[in-house]
Amino acid sequence: MNISQNRIDDLNLELTLTISQEDYADSFKKKLADFRKKADIKGFRKGMVPMSLVEKMYGQNALVDAVNDVISEGLNNFVHENNLKVLGEPLPSEEHIQNEWVNGSEFTFKFDLAQNPEISFELSKEDEVTYYTITVTEAAKNEMKDNLLKQYGSLEEGEAAKADDFIIVDFEQGDMKVEGTYVALRSVAEAARASFVGVKAGDVLDVNVNEAFENETDRASMLKVGKEELATLDPMFKMTVKNVKTFVNAPLTEETFEKIFGVKTEAEFDAKVEERIRAEYAQEADFRFSKDAKAFLLEKANVTVAEKFLKRWIYVINDGKFTMEDIEKDWDLFIVDYKWQMVRGYLMEKYGVKVEEADLLASAKGFAAYQFAMYGMNNVPEEQLEAFAKNILSQEEQGRRILDQVENEKTFAAVREVVTLKKKKISVEKFRELK
């Protein structure tokens, strides 16, 4: 087999493969023999069909398979022998060559091949990336403290309903009566909410439920009917307020401090609040640094990708799952991520960044702790956290996400040691306005 190459540019090659009978003859014979062994033709014992009949019936299939094997082996050898870093895999050229599939013929094929670029750049202390330090204010500490006390608070009897309160009501319309329905005032449509704020037990209001409760699922639940029945109902109901329930913050007591942070005094509680804010701000600052560093590194690397080939390869390997329009729609985000994976790989190799099983488990445990904290569970036992983390890592998509996150974190940590961090203090308001 002869392979000639035509270099289109630094990244794209066109390969022309010329395949003679000598290249595929042995494979063709073996393919025919395999067809003969499996052939089940009336009048002949299995495996005893005359080869001339087998070739007549299956010859073209055997020929195509044999030639494809030669093509595959030839392309793989070419890539290996020339030490090419191939993008995806070679694709048949869009310039179609007509071949006549007859045993003994010479065949010619063209393939397009693209290479990933060589990445090489240096980092030093002359390279600067901004690292923001977010200022912790008394207002931020008070807000978090209030939010935590709300989170651990309770519903108690109230008088006049406030915007964040609940009311327990009966709805009546003719013979229809729905008793003891909970209504969160924050779920009432904004245009109707003013008439709900300030109501007390015993108050009676005429309410258009369609206007007050725009979400059909919530409306059906409150009226205790199927969603499909809503259209048949007159929307005007008499609403009688039975109780007002107001949300009261947890008290500033040792029991509350113990429950939330495992401490005993308000001073210790306040210190824990500040510690949490600093940790959250540090996470935000680290995330911002990773975003800025990623942009800096991509610009520094100046990676060029054979994008036209890559789009075509994605389209082909997905076998019709995406149209070219679909690929184009998300291309800007995809190509940045694709380039970043190459740059990250280069940096990991350059700085000896390794990801261990313990790194993945620690990251998954951090994610698990965050999930539990979202539900107010701040002191989850270590064994429960670890079991949850291992379950996360066992899920293919979640495991891949954790790996990607850890590789990013360790790569950025390595970069931080090499470049200069241009530290800048900033308020949380200004920080969150950054693009």
C-alpha positions as CSV (number, residue, x, y, z in Angstrom):
1,M,0.0,0.0,0.0
2,N,1.2,3.5,-0.8
3,I,0.3,6.6,1.2
4,S,1.1,10.0,-0.1
5,Q,0.4,13.2,1.8
6,N,-0.5,16.7,0.9
7,R,0.0,19.2,3.7
8,I,-2.8,21.7,3.6
9,D,-1.5,23.8,6.5
10,D,0.3,23.4,9.8
11,L,-2.6,21.3,11.2
12,N,-4.3,19.7,8.3
13,L,-3.2,16.8,6.0
14,E,-4.8,15.1,3.1
15,L,-3.7,11.5,2.7
16,T,-4.1,9.5,-0.5
17,L,-4.1,5.7,-0.1
18,T,-3.4,3.4,-3.0
19,I,-4.3,-0.2,-2.3
20,S,-3.3,-3.1,-4.6
21,Q,-4.6,-6.6,-4.8
22,E,-1.4,-7.8,-3.0
23,D,-2.3,-5.6,0.0
24,Y,-5.7,-7.2,0.6
25,A,-5.5,-10.7,-1.1
26,D,-4.7,-12.7,2.1
27,S,-7.3,-10.9,4.1
28,F,-9.9,-11.4,1.3
29,K,-9.3,-15.1,1.3
30,K,-9.7,-15.3,5.1
31,K,-12.9,-13.2,5.0
32,L,-14.4,-15.6,2.3
33,A,-13.4,-18.6,4.4
34,D,-15.2,-17.1,7.4
35,F,-18.3,-16.5,5.2
36,R,-18.1,-20.1,4.0
37,K,-18.0,-21.5,7.6
38,K,-21.1,-19.5,8.5
39,A,-23.1,-19.9,5.2
40,D,-26.3,-21.8,5.6
41,I,-27.5,-22.5,2.1
42,K,-30.2,-25.0,1.2
43,G,-28.7,-28.1,-0.5
44,F,-25.3,-27.8,1.1
45,R,-24.0,-28.9,4.5
46,K,-22.8,-26.0,6.7
47,G,-19.2,-25.2,5.9
48,M,-19.3,-27.2,2.6
49,V,-20.7,-24.6,0.2
50,P,-18.4,-24.4,-2.9
51,M,-16.1,-21.4,-2.7
52,S,-17.2,-20.2,-6.1
53,L,-20.7,-19.9,-4.8
54,V,-19.6,-18.2,-1.6
55,E,-17.6,-15.7,-3.6
56,K,-20.5,-15.0,-5.9
57,M,-22.8,-14.4,-2.9
58,Y,-20.5,-12.8,-0.4
59,G,-17.5,-11.7,-2.4
60,Q,-18.2,-8.0,-2.4
61,N,-18.9,-7.9,1.3
62,A,-15.6,-9.8,1.9
63,L,-13.7,-7.5,-0.4
64,V,-15.1,-4.3,1.3
65,D,-14.2,-5.8,4.8
66,A,-10.7,-6.8,3.7
67,V,-9.9,-3.4,2.1
68,N,-11.3,-1.5,5.2
69,D,-9.0,-3.6,7.4
70,V,-6.0,-2.6,5.2
71,I,-7.1,1.1,5.3
72,S,-7.4,1.0,9.1
73,E,-4.0,-0.7,9.6
74,G,-2.4,1.7,7.1
75,L,-3.7,4.8,8.7
76,N,-2.8,3.6,12.2
77,N,0.7,2.8,11.1
78,F,1.1,6.2,9.4
79,V,0.0,8.0,12.5
80,H,2.4,5.9,14.7
81,E,5.4,6.1,12.4
82,N,5.1,9.8,12.0
83,N,4.5,10.4,15.7
84,L,1.3,12.5,15.0
85,K,-0.9,13.9,17.7
86,V,-4.2,13.3,15.9
87,L,-7.3,15.3,16.5
88,G,-10.1,12.7,16.7
89,E,-9.4,10.2,13.9
90,P,-9.0,10.5,10.1
91,L,-12.1,11.1,8.1
92,P,-12.9,10.1,4.5
93,S,-12.3,13.1,2.3
94,E,-15.3,15.1,1.1
95,E,-13.8,14.8,-2.3
96,H,-15.3,11.4,-3.2
97,I,-13.3,9.0,-5.4
98,Q,-15.4,6.4,-7.3
99,N,-14.0,2.8,-6.9
100,E,-15.3,-0.3,-8.6
101,W,-15.5,-3.1,-6.1
102,V,-14.1,-6.0,-8.1
103,N,-11.5,-8.4,-6.7
104,G,-8.1,-7.8,-8.3
105,S,-8.7,-4.0,-8.7
106,E,-6.5,-1.3,-7.4
107,F,-8.3,1.1,-5.0
108,T,-7.7,4.7,-4.2
109,F,-9.0,6.6,-1.2
110,K,-8.5,10.0,0.2
111,F,-8.6,10.9,3.9
112,D,-8.5,14.1,5.8
113,L,-6.4,14.2,9.0
114,A,-5.9,17.0,11.5
115,Q,-3.3,17.3,14.2
116,N,-3.6,18.8,17.6
117,P,-1.1,21.7,18.0
118,E,2.1,21.5,19.9
119,I,1.8,23.6,23.1
120,S,4.8,25.2,24.6
121,F,5.1,28.3,26.8
122,E,6.8,29.4,29.9
123,L,5.5,31.0,33.1
124,S,7.4,33.1,35.5
125,K,7.0,35.8,38.3
126,E,6.8,38.3,35.5
127,D,3.4,36.9,34.7
128,E,0.7,38.6,36.8
129,V,-2.8,37.4,37.6
130,T,-5.2,39.4,39.8
131,Y,-6.3,37.7,43.1
132,Y,-9.1,39.4,44.9
133,T,-9.4,39.5,48.7
134,I,-13.1,40.2,49.6
135,T,-13.6,42.4,52.7
136,V,-15.7,41.0,55.5
137,T,-18.0,43.7,56.9
138,E,-20.2,43.9,60.0
139,A,-23.3,44.0,57.7
140,A,-22.3,40.7,56.1
141,K,-21.7,39.1,59.4
142,N,-25.1,40.3,60.7
143,E,-26.8,39.1,57.6
144,M,-25.4,35.6,57.8
145,K,-26.2,35.4,61.5
146,D,-29.8,36.4,60.8
147,N,-30.1,33.9,58.0
148,L,-28.7,31.1,60.2
149,L,-31.2,32.0,63.0
150,K,-34.0,32.0,60.4
151,Q,-32.9,28.7,59.0
152,Y,-33.1,27.1,62.5
153,G,-36.2,29.1,63.5
154,S,-39.8,27.9,63.8
155,L,-43.4,28.8,62.8
156,E,-45.4,30.3,65.6
157,E,-48.8,31.9,66.1
158,G,-48.8,35.5,64.6
159,E,-51.3,38.4,64.5
160,A,-51.2,40.5,61.3
161,A,-49.6,38.5,58.4
162,K,-46.3,39.9,57.1
163,A,-44.9,39.4,53.6
164,D,-42.8,36.3,54.7
165,D,-45.6,34.7,56.8
166,F,-48.0,31.9,56.2
167,I,-51.8,31.9,56.7
168,I,-54.1,28.9,57.2
169,V,-57.4,29.5,55.4
170,D,-60.7,28.0,54.3
171,F,-61.8,28.5,50.7
172,E,-65.6,28.4,50.0
173,Q,-67.7,28.6,46.8
174,G,-71.3,27.4,47.0
175,D,-71.3,23.8,48.2
176,M,-67.5,23.5,47.8
177,K,-65.4,24.0,50.9
178,V,-61.7,23.5,51.3
179,E,-60.5,23.6,54.9
180,G,-57.1,24.2,56.4
181,T,-55.0,25.2,53.4
182,Y,-51.6,26.7,54.0
183,V,-50.8,29.8,51.9
184,A,-47.3,31.2,51.8
185,L,-47.6,35.0,51.2
186,R,-44.4,35.0,49.1
187,S,-46.2,32.6,46.7
188,V,-49.1,35.0,46.1
189,A,-48.8,36.9,42.8
190,E,-47.2,40.3,43.3
191,A,-50.3,42.2,42.0
192,A,-52.5,40.6,44.6
193,R,-50.1,40.3,47.6
194,A,-51.0,43.7,49.1
195,S,-54.5,42.5,49.9
196,F,-53.0,39.5,51.9
197,V,-50.5,41.4,53.9
198,G,-51.9,42.4,57.3
199,V,-54.8,39.9,57.4
200,K,-55.7,38.5,60.8
201,A,-57.5,35.4,62.0
202,G,-61.2,35.8,61.3
203,D,-60.7,38.1,58.3
204,V,-62.8,37.2,55.2
205,L,-61.7,38.2,51.6
206,D,-63.1,37.6,48.2
207,V,-60.2,36.2,46.2
208,N,-59.8,35.5,42.5
209,V,-57.6,32.4,42.8
210,N,-56.5,32.6,39.2
211,E,-55.0,36.0,39.7
212,A,-53.7,35.4,43.2
213,F,-52.1,32.0,42.5
214,E,-50.7,32.0,39.0
215,N,-48.9,28.7,39.3
216,E,-51.5,26.0,38.3
217,T,-49.8,23.3,40.3
218,D,-49.9,25.3,43.5
219,R,-53.5,26.4,42.9
220,A,-54.7,22.8,42.4
221,S,-52.9,21.8,45.5
222,M,-54.5,24.6,47.6
223,L,-57.9,23.8,46.3
224,K,-57.3,20.1,46.6
225,V,-58.5,19.3,43.1
226,G,-56.8,17.8,40.0
227,K,-55.0,20.2,37.7
228,E,-57.3,19.3,34.9
229,E,-60.4,20.5,37.0
230,L,-59.1,24.1,37.4
231,A,-60.6,25.2,34.1
232,T,-64.1,24.2,35.2
233,L,-64.0,26.2,38.4
234,D,-65.3,29.7,38.9
235,P,-62.1,31.5,40.1
236,M,-63.9,33.7,42.7
237,F,-63.7,32.2,46.2
238,K,-64.5,33.4,49.7
239,M,-61.3,33.0,51.8
240,T,-61.6,32.9,55.6
241,V,-58.3,33.3,57.6
242,K,-58.2,30.8,60.4
243,N,-54.6,31.4,61.7
244,V,-51.5,33.4,60.9
245,K,-48.2,31.6,61.2
246,T,-45.1,33.8,61.5
247,F,-41.6,32.5,61.1
248,V,-39.6,33.3,64.3
249,N,-35.8,33.2,64.4
250,A,-34.1,30.7,66.6
251,P,-33.3,32.4,70.0
252,L,-29.7,33.4,70.9
253,T,-29.3,30.6,73.4
254,E,-26.6,28.0,74.1
255,E,-28.9,25.3,72.7
256,T,-29.1,27.2,69.3
257,F,-25.3,27.8,69.3
258,E,-24.7,24.1,70.0
259,K,-27.2,23.0,67.3
260,I,-25.8,25.2,64.5
261,F,-22.0,25.2,65.2
262,G,-21.4,23.0,68.2
263,V,-20.3,26.0,70.4
264,K,-21.7,27.4,73.6
265,T,-21.4,31.2,73.7
266,E,-22.6,34.0,71.4
267,A,-19.0,35.2,71.0
268,E,-18.0,31.7,69.7
269,F,-21.0,31.7,67.5
270,D,-20.1,35.1,66.0
271,A,-16.5,33.8,65.4
272,K,-17.9,30.8,63.5
273,V,-20.1,33.1,61.5
274,E,-17.1,35.1,60.4
275,E,-15.1,32.0,59.7
276,R,-17.8,30.7,57.4
277,I,-18.1,34.0,55.6
278,R,-14.3,34.1,55.1
279,A,-14.4,30.5,53.8
280,E,-17.2,31.4,51.4
281,Y,-15.4,34.5,50.2
282,A,-12.2,32.6,49.7
283,Q,-14.1,30.0,47.6
284,E,-15.5,32.9,45.5
285,A,-12.1,34.5,45.2
286,D,-10.5,31.2,44.2
287,F,-13.2,30.6,41.6
288,R,-12.6,34.1,40.2
289,F,-8.9,33.5,40.1
290,S,-9.4,30.2,38.2
291,K,-11.6,32.1,35.7
292,D,-9.0,34.9,35.2
293,A,-6.1,32.5,35.2
294,K,-7.8,30.3,32.6
295,A,-8.3,33.3,30.3
296,F,-4.7,34.4,30.9
297,L,-3.2,31.0,30.2
298,L,-5.3,30.5,27.1
299,E,-4.1,33.8,25.7
300,K,-0.5,32.9,26.7
301,A,-0.7,29.5,25.0
302,N,-2.4,31.0,21.9
303,V,-3.7,27.6,20.8
304,T,-4.9,27.2,17.2
305,V,-7.2,24.2,16.5
306,A,-8.3,22.8,13.2
307,E,-11.8,23.9,13.9
308,K,-13.4,23.0,10.5
309,F,-12.2,19.4,10.8
310,L,-13.2,19.2,14.5
311,K,-16.8,20.3,13.7
312,R,-17.0,17.7,11.0
313,W,-15.5,15.0,13.2
314,I,-18.0,15.8,16.0
315,Y,-20.9,15.6,13.5
316,V,-19.7,12.2,12.1
317,I,-19.0,10.5,15.4
318,N,-22.4,11.5,16.8
319,D,-24.1,9.8,13.8
320,G,-26.9,12.3,13.3
321,K,-27.6,13.1,17.0
322,F,-26.6,16.7,16.3
323,T,-27.0,18.9,13.2
324,M,-24.2,21.2,12.1
325,E,-26.5,24.0,13.3
326,D,-26.6,22.5,16.7
327,I,-22.8,22.2,16.8
328,E,-22.4,25.8,15.6
329,K,-24.8,27.1,18.3
330,D,-22.6,25.9,21.2
331,W,-19.3,26.2,19.4
332,D,-17.9,29.2,21.2
333,L,-18.2,27.6,24.6
334,F,-17.1,24.2,23.4
335,I,-13.9,25.3,21.6
336,V,-12.7,27.3,24.7
337,D,-13.2,24.1,26.8
338,Y,-11.4,22.0,24.2
339,K,-8.4,24.3,24.1
340,W,-8.4,24.5,27.9
341,Q,-8.2,20.7,28.2
342,M,-5.1,20.8,26.0
343,V,-3.5,23.6,27.9
344,R,-4.3,22.0,31.3
345,G,-2.8,18.7,30.1
346,Y,0.4,20.6,29.1
347,L,0.6,22.3,32.5
348,M,-0.1,19.1,34.5
349,E,2.8,17.4,32.7
350,K,5.1,20.4,32.9
351,Y,4.6,20.9,36.7
352,G,4.1,17.2,37.6
353,V,0.5,17.6,38.7
354,K,-1.0,14.2,39.7
355,V,-4.5,13.4,40.8
356,E,-4.8,10.7,43.5
357,E,-7.8,8.8,44.7
358,A,-7.6,10.7,48.0
359,D,-7.9,14.0,46.1
360,L,-11.1,12.8,44.4
361,L,-12.6,11.6,47.6
362,A,-11.8,14.8,49.5
363,S,-13.4,16.9,46.7
364,A,-16.5,14.6,46.7
365,K,-16.7,14.9,50.5
366,G,-16.6,18.7,50.2
367,F,-19.4,18.6,47.8
368,A,-21.4,16.2,50.0
369,A,-20.9,18.4,53.0
370,Y,-22.2,21.4,51.0
371,Q,-25.3,19.4,49.9
372,F,-26.1,18.5,53.5
373,A,-25.5,22.1,54.7
374,M,-28.1,23.2,52.2
375,Y,-30.6,21.3,54.2
376,G,-29.4,22.6,57.5
377,M,-27.3,19.5,58.4
378,N,-23.9,21.0,59.4
379,N,-22.5,18.2,61.6
380,V,-22.9,15.1,59.4
381,P,-20.8,12.1,60.8
382,E,-17.6,11.4,58.9
383,E,-18.6,7.9,57.8
384,Q,-21.9,9.2,56.4
385,L,-20.0,11.9,54.4
386,E,-17.5,9.4,53.1
387,A,-20.3,6.9,52.0
388,F,-22.1,9.7,50.2
389,A,-18.9,10.9,48.5
390,K,-18.1,7.4,47.3
391,N,-21.6,7.1,45.8
392,I,-21.0,10.4,44.0
393,L,-17.7,9.1,42.5
394,S,-19.3,5.8,41.4
395,Q,-21.7,7.8,39.1
396,E,-20.0,8.2,35.7
397,E,-21.2,11.8,35.0
398,Q,-20.6,13.0,38.6
399,G,-17.3,11.2,38.8
400,R,-16.1,12.8,35.6
401,R,-17.2,16.3,36.9
402,I,-15.3,15.8,40.2
403,L,-12.2,14.6,38.3
404,D,-12.4,17.7,36.0
405,Q,-12.8,20.0,39.0
406,V,-9.8,18.4,40.9
407,E,-7.6,18.6,37.8
408,N,-8.5,22.3,37.5
409,E,-7.9,23.0,41.2
410,K,-4.5,21.3,41.3
411,T,-3.4,22.9,38.0
412,F,-4.3,26.4,39.2
413,A,-2.6,25.7,42.5
414,A,0.6,24.8,40.6
415,V,0.2,28.0,38.5
416,R,-0.2,30.2,41.6
417,E,3.3,29.0,42.8
418,V,4.9,30.2,39.6
419,V,3.2,33.5,38.6
420,T,2.8,36.6,40.7
421,L,-0.6,37.2,42.4
422,K,-1.5,40.8,42.0
423,K,-3.6,41.0,45.2
424,K,-6.5,43.5,45.3
425,K,-9.0,44.2,48.1
426,I,-12.6,44.6,47.1
427,S,-16.0,44.8,48.6
428,V,-18.3,41.8,48.0
429,E,-20.7,44.1,46.1
430,K,-18.0,45.2,43.7
431,F,-16.6,41.7,43.4
432,R,-20.0,40.3,42.3
433,E,-20.3,43.0,39.7
434,L,-17.1,41.8,38.0
435,K,-17.7,40.3,34.5
